[in-house]
Amino acid sequence: MGDITCMGRRAGPRGSEYAWLDVLCLRQVGGRRENLRMEEWKVDVPTIGAVYRDVPVVCYFSGLGLPLHLKPSDFDSDRSWFNRAWTLQEIPEDMIIAVQTRFQQQLESLQQMRRDDSSVFHILSQMQNRVSTRPVDKVAGLAYLLYSNYILIYDGQQSEEDAWTALVNVVQDRSQAQLLFFYPKPGDGNKCWRPSWKQIMTEILPSHGGIRWSGHGARGLKDTYDADSYYGPRIDVGYVRGLENEPDEGTRRQRWGELLVTDNTGETHRLKIIADHTYPIPDDSYTLIGSCRRSDQFWVVGHKRQDGKFQKLSVISIADAKERRKLRVAEHYVETMLC
């Protein structure tokens, strides 16, 4: 290996006296004991991300023992460390970077993603431009980044959409909630309440940050594809207007409209609402579900189908706290079945 004194100079001021150098590498396709690789990958692939969680990591790019000479085009290569699907999970918050300036800039932008890991869509947008040998590896590489509650066995033959469905079913409520409350249109896959993998990989994703959460969430019933439920505030009938037209090109994306709701005394309340996206919401009566408490700002607009399930159409927010107080007409915590 090349001269590692650079790494020592970077680590010394942080109080480090020793550096432990190791290499993490899975058994590769076509090598010895191929039968062992297939069995090992079922567990090794979904668990390797745990190595990088909440621990300080030193990144020292040595050029594999040769002088490290880089051209700007090297960062655009499909083989670049910065563009591989698996390496997205290797960026911890506490990282010592013993590298050249361009490397440091790239890594620091990824470190910010980990510090801002309350935004699921920030992580997903980073994965959009990554490259993997198998398409399904992009999904598998998200398991630790999205804080899954259970470890899914890796199956390299699984379709991307099936792998995405399985992952969403086991990620924390907070991650599920962001897919429900921030993605501005219905899913076009096997679920309407959250985006399909195709939508995740091909569309410009929301730039919202985190969402306040209190333990009540979109609770996917993990053993079946069609029994997802949400436990939270609900307005059974509300009239939305003023959001049916897409914003003109070149204008601000944020649109303003009104939500009309009637309380149990028959009084109608008008609330100012915002659509921070371009998806049209026709003037109509809708059912709405809220993000945490009745006075919170994020709401999903949709219809209740004949079978009783909630079919998502889009999302809105109510930025004004005074306006949100009018939402006490909503039912408090009720279970809503999602399709």
Order of alpha helices (4+ residues) and beta strands (2+ residues): alpha-alpha-beta-beta-alpha-alpha-alpha-alpha-alpha-alpha-beta-beta-beta-beta-beta-beta-beta-alpha-beta
